[in-house]
Each structure stands twice: as C-alpha cells, then as structure tokens.
Amino acid sequence: LEGVLARAAADGGRVALRYSDVGRRFYERSGFRPVDASDAFGRVPRGQRGPDGWRLVAMTREHRHAVAAAREATAARARFTITRDEALWEYLRTRSRGFFDRYVGADIRQRCQVALHGGAVAGYVVTVEGRGEWSLRELGALDGDPGTEVAILTATGCAAAERGHRRVHGWLAPEFARRLPDWRWSRSPRRRAVPMLVGLGGHPAIADLCRPGATDLTFLDQF
C-alpha cells in the first residue's frame, strides 16, 4: 500500500481514496482518514402514492448521456467525487450487471431506471431489490436539485413497495430523512465499505474533505 501511494504521489496525485471493509485503524496507520459516512434504514409507509407526474422506465443505452449529465449535476454539490468518462461508465454497467447475474433465481434483482417527469428525463436511479427490501445504489437529477432527487427517491420507494419491498437501505444524506420523515429512518455508522482519504506528496490535510457533505461517493464507485 505504501508503495502504491508513493508511486501515485510521484505521478502528481494529490489525494488517494480507499474503501475499507476491515474497519478504520488498519488504514489510519498509513495516514488515511475516514470520510463522514453512515447507513440509512427506513420503511416506505403503506399506501403511500408516488408524486404526480413522475414515472420510472428501464434505462437503455439511449439514456446514457442524460444519465451521465445527471450524475455530474448531482456530484457538483460536493468538493470531492469520482469523475467518470464513458469508459468508466461502461465498466460500471458491465461490472454491476455481471455481479448480479450470479443471483438469477434468488429473488434478487438490480434495477437501473430513468425517472421521467412530464414525459422528459429528469434523472435516474439504480437499486437492488429482494426479500422485502430494496437498496439504493445511486441516484442523480439532471438539475442537481435535492428536491428533484427526493421526488425520484419517493417514486422509487412507492414502486418498490407495490412489488412487496417496503424496507429501504442506502448511503443517504441526512437531508433525505428530513424530507421524508414518514419513512421512519434510522442511521448507523458505516461498518463496511468505509471511504477513507489520504493526502499525497505534501498535499495539505484533507480534514475538510472528510466532513459531512464534502464528498459524493456512491455505492457504484466501489466497483
């Protein structure tokens, strides 16, 4: 690990990112600091209806440019995020699709959907459903507005609940819980896939990047 960091610094890198599944202390010895991150758990209320004018459709290749633009608009609010070019997007699509192909027949399904508002693309959402619950993997809005993201999340939750999946889990900012109080949220520090950052080559301390809201790192970024 130290050799990789030294090479990255020599190549001009300023910050390194690592997801840890073994806690924080191991990587803290190499200078990494944990990013503020938590898991959110909620439940869609029975009988809740999706917002008027919103519809979810399966994502196709025709949507790829709009999806990429929505990701950029949503991530633009953060100081630190992972920039994706077309090659990385294609890798993420292939990698995640191949991962969940292993669960055929196991009542677990990945859904990649585009959110339409008034018939026009307004954003996208990636989820995994199964066994009465759904997990949010990524969500983006073309206008970068948190209110639009909440509308997409609400539409997603109501559609999943109609299929029998009311429990929800995701890497969600606290503002979502504040805007959807009826979903009975709880939060806990993330125990797996904990994002950690370290400054390279004498780069100033990265404490500001580890504060709440400073980063936008989604579940898909792990791949």
N, C-alpha and C positions, 0 to 999 in steps of 0.2 A: 504494500500500500504506500509506504513512504517513497519507494522508487517511482511509482506512478505519479505521485504528487510532485516530486522533484522534476520529472520529465514535463509535466503539464506546466509548471512554473517556468521552466526553460523555454517552452514553446510560446510563452506570453500569456498563459492562463492567469486569471485573477481570482477566480473562485471555483471550488470543487464541491460537487453535490454527491451525497451518498445516502441511500435508503438502508436503514438498519433493521434487521429482524432479530438482533441479539441484544437489544437494549441500547443504552447510550454510552455507558462507561468505556467500553472497548474502543470506540472511535474518538471519544473525548481525549484519550491519551495521545492521539495524533493531531489534536487541535480542533477537531470538529465540534460544532455547537448545534444543538437541536433547534430546529425551526418550530415555532409555535404551531402545534397540530393536535387535533383531537378527533375522535369518532363521535358522530351524532347518531342517535337512535330515536325513531319516532313511530307513530302509527296513524295511518290515514283514517279519519273518522268515518263511521258507517254512514252511508247515504250522501256523502259529500259529492257535489257535482263539479265537473271541471269548469273553468272560466269560459264565458261566452266568446264565441268567435275563434276558439283555438282548436286545432286538430293535429294529431300526430300521424305521420306516414313513414313507411320504411325508407331508410336512407339508401340512395343509389349513387352511382358514380357521377351522375348529372348534378348532384348536390355538393360535390367535393369542394368547389371553390367557395360556395356560400358557407359551408361548414368551417373551412379554414379561416375565412374572414370573421366568423362569429367567435372562433377561438381567440383570434388576435384581439378583437374588441373587448372580450371579457378579461383576457390576461393583461390588457393595457393598464388596468387599475393598479396592478402590483408593481413593485420595484424589481422583483426577481421572478423570472419564469423561464421556461424552456421554449426557444423559438423553433418552429417546425417548418421545414421545407417540404416539397412534395414527396421527396424520397422518404423522409421520416414518417410522414402521414401514411404512405403506402406500407411501410414496415409495420406501423402500429396496427393498421387494419388487418394485415396478414397475420401478424403475431397473435393478436387477440382472437381472431377468428379461429386460428389453428388451436389455440389453447382450449377454447370451449367446444370444439368439435369432439374432444375426448369424452364429453358428458352426454353424448347422444343417448336418449332413452332414460336419462337420470332426472328428468323433470327440472333441469337447469337450462336456462336459455339466455343468451345475450341478445339484447335488442338495441339496434342502432337506428334512431329515429330523427326525423326532421320535424320541427314544430312550425306549423302554418298558422298565421293569424290573418284572418280576412282573405285566405287563399294564397298569401305570399309567405315565402320563407322568412321566419323571424329568428330562428336559432336551431339548436339540435340538442339531443340528449342520448347518452349511452348508459344502459342499465343492464343488470343481470337479475333475472327472476327465478324463483324456485322455492318450493316448500313453504309457501305462505308469506314470503318476504321478497323484497327487491332491494338491490344495492345500486346506488348512484355511482357511476364510474366517471362521467364527465358531462358537463352542461355548458352551453355557450349561447349568447344572444348577439345578434347582428348589431344592435345598437349599444351593446355594452352596458345596458341599464340593469341594475339589480332587480328592479320591479319586473322587467320582462323575464328575467331568469326565474323569479318566484312564480310567475304565471306558467312558465314551461314546467317547472317542478310540480306545480299543482295539477296541471293537466296530466303529467306523467303518473303522479300518485293516484289520481282518480281512475285512470285507465288500468293501472296495475291492480287496484282494489277490486275493480269489476271482474278481473280474472282470478280473484281469490288471494291476492298478495297485498296485504294491508301493512305489514311491518316494513319499515324502511331503515336503511343504514347507509351512511355516506360520509365523505370528508366534506362537511358543510360548514360554512362560516356561520357564526352566531346570529348574524342578521336574518338568516333564513328562519331560524327558530322564532325570532321576534315577530316576523311577518306571518308565520303560520303557527300561532300558539295552540290551536286546536289539535295539532298533531302530537301533542304530549311528548315533547323532546326530552331526552336526557343526553349528557355528554360525559366522556371519559377520556383521559389522556391516551393517545395512540400508543399501542404496545408493539405493533408490527409495522413495518414499512415506515419507520420514523425518519423523516427527512432531516439531514444534517449537512451543515455547510462549514467550509474552512477557507480562509483567505490564503492566497498563494503569493509567493515572491515578494513578501514585504507589503502586500496589499493591506490597507487599514482594516481594523477589526470589523467583523461582519455582524456585530450585535444588532444593528438597525435592521438587517435583513431577517433576523430571527424573531422579530416582534410580530404581534397579531396583525394580519392583513398585509404584511410586507411582501409575501410570496404568494404565487399562484402555481401550485404543483398538484396535479390531479392524479387520480389512480392510474390512468393510462400512461403517465410519464414514467412509471416504473419499468414499463416494457422497453 
